[in-house]
Amino acid sequence: MKNIETNKQTQQIFLIGDCKEKLKTISDNYIDFILTSPPYDNLRDYEGFEFSFQEISRQLYRLLKNGGVMVWIVGDAVVKGGETLTSFKQALYFQQIGFRVHDTMIYQKNNFSNPSKNRYHQIFEYMFVLSKGTPKTFNPIFDRKNVYAGFSSFGENTTRKKDGKFTIQRKRIIQDYGMRYNIWKGNTSGQENMCRHIEHPATFPMWLAKDHIRSWTNEGDIVLDPFMGSGTTGAACKELGRNFIGCDIESKYVVFAQERIAKHKCGAANGLF
Ligand SMILES: C[S@@+](CC[C@H](N)C(=O)[O-])C[C@H]1O[C@@H](n2cnc3c(N)ncnc32)[C@H](O)[C@@H]1O
């Protein structure tokens, strides 16, 4: 399939079935990057399917290249008045089987889905950035406007030497944009797709997928989403010239994702056809 923006040929492979089994068909150290949002705490009913977390995690570690990264986007349900903390239990398990917890990022949504009565409204999900060793790729996004852009550093910029005396440093001009923080705030998929209906109950937004793919991969890399859902990761990969492998247990989502990715218009704000 030809990528419109980069003019690069990219490949998409779709697997239908339980990723616990399907991932076994992928060779060791094959995947550069995994971006996924698993079903969590039975918050949504995906036709009654549950997933075998521990076995799938071990498969994901096996098939990731050395230096490969996985972004695991997850939240917690409130059960009997208390948060399950499944997210943290999963992160600890990943660490136990060899993943490095490279960063714990936050996806802060621009709105909340369920109003809370006895606690503040819940508007975020965790994005655990897990790696197999040191991440081999990091292309940081510089889009945080610097308040003092264009100014030079204030006063005399000095460093103290061992003997206690000061050395005067050259003044630095503060750049327009600095590196983004690890809390990413933005529209939900619902807000991106106002007046349209995606045939899936829990999609993440296109901007989030694209920004992670840009950050942790290069063109031509192989990206996996073992819980593909509506194919947001796949559409973002097509746009950015990355190869994609997607799996979902529910065949109707795989059909939907295939169609969505095939019709995906690069540069579309919401990525939907
Ligand atoms: C939170 S959704 C992913 C949504 C996706 N990020 C998107 O933007 O559309 C989780 C998906 O995992 C699928 N799923 C659940 N158990 C699975 C399993 N064992 N193997 C593969 N897919 C599974 C569900 O059918 C559902 O589509």
The ligand as an SDF file (V2000), in Angstrom:
LIG
                    3D

 27 29  0  0  0  0  0  0  0  0999 V2000
   -9.4200   -0.6680   24.0200 C   0  0  0  0  0  0  0  0  0  0  0  0
   -9.7670   -1.5550   22.5540 S   0  0  0  0  0  0  0  0  0  0  0  0
   -8.5220   -0.9580   21.4520 C   0  0  0  0  0  0  0  0  0  0  0  0
   -8.9730    0.2500   20.6800 C   0  0  0  0  0  0  0  0  0  0  0  0
   -7.9330    0.7860   19.7210 C   0  0  0  0  0  0  0  0  0  0  0  0
   -6.7940    1.3710   20.4080 N   0  0  0  0  0  0  0  0  0  0  0  0
   -8.5480    1.8490   18.8110 C   0  0  0  0  0  0  0  0  0  0  0  0
   -8.1020    3.0140   18.7870 O   0  0  0  0  0  0  0  0  0  0  0  0
   -9.5340    1.5110   18.1270 O   0  0  0  0  0  0  0  0  0  0  0  0
   -9.2740   -3.1740   22.9120 C   0  0  0  0  0  0  0  0  0  0  0  0
   -9.5050   -4.2040   21.7980 C   0  0  0  0  0  0  0  0  0  0  0  0
   -8.9410   -5.4570   22.2070 O   0  0  0  0  0  0  0  0  0  0  0  0
   -9.6880   -6.5150   21.6250 C   0  0  0  0  0  0  0  0  0  0  0  0
   -9.3780   -7.7530   22.3690 N   0  0  0  0  0  0  0  0  0  0  0  0
   -9.8410   -8.1490   23.5710 C   0  0  0  0  0  0  0  0  0  0  0  0
   -9.2500   -9.3010   23.9440 N   0  0  0  0  0  0  0  0  0  0  0  0
   -8.3780   -9.6290   22.9490 C   0  0  0  0  0  0  0  0  0  0  0  0
   -7.4570  -10.6950   22.7480 C   0  0  0  0  0  0  0  0  0  0  0  0
   -7.3310  -11.6750   23.6460 N   0  0  0  0  0  0  0  0  0  0  0  0
   -6.7250  -10.7210   21.6130 N   0  0  0  0  0  0  0  0  0  0  0  0
   -6.8530   -9.7300   20.6800 C   0  0  0  0  0  0  0  0  0  0  0  0
   -7.7110   -8.6920   20.8150 N   0  0  0  0  0  0  0  0  0  0  0  0
   -8.4640   -8.6400   21.9390 C   0  0  0  0  0  0  0  0  0  0  0  0
  -11.1270   -6.0190   21.7270 C   0  0  0  0  0  0  0  0  0  0  0  0
  -11.9460   -6.6630   20.7660 O   0  0  0  0  0  0  0  0  0  0  0  0
  -10.9720   -4.5180   21.4760 C   0  0  0  0  0  0  0  0  0  0  0  0
  -11.2240   -4.2050   20.1160 O   0  0  0  0  0  0  0  0  0  0  0  0
  1  2  1  0
  2  3  1  0
  2 10  1  0
  3  4  1  0
  4  5  1  0
  5  6  1  0
  5  7  1  0
  7  8  2  0
  7  9  1  0
 10 11  1  0
 11 12  1  0
 11 26  1  0
 12 13  1  0
 13 14  1  0
 13 24  1  0
 14 15  1  0
 14 23  1  0
 15 16  2  0
 16 17  1  0
 17 18  1  0
 17 23  2  0
 18 19  1  0
 18 20  2  0
 20 21  1  0
 21 22  2  0
 22 23  1  0
 24 25  1  0
 24 26  1  0
 26 27  1  0
M  CHG  2   2   1   9  -1
M  END
$$$$
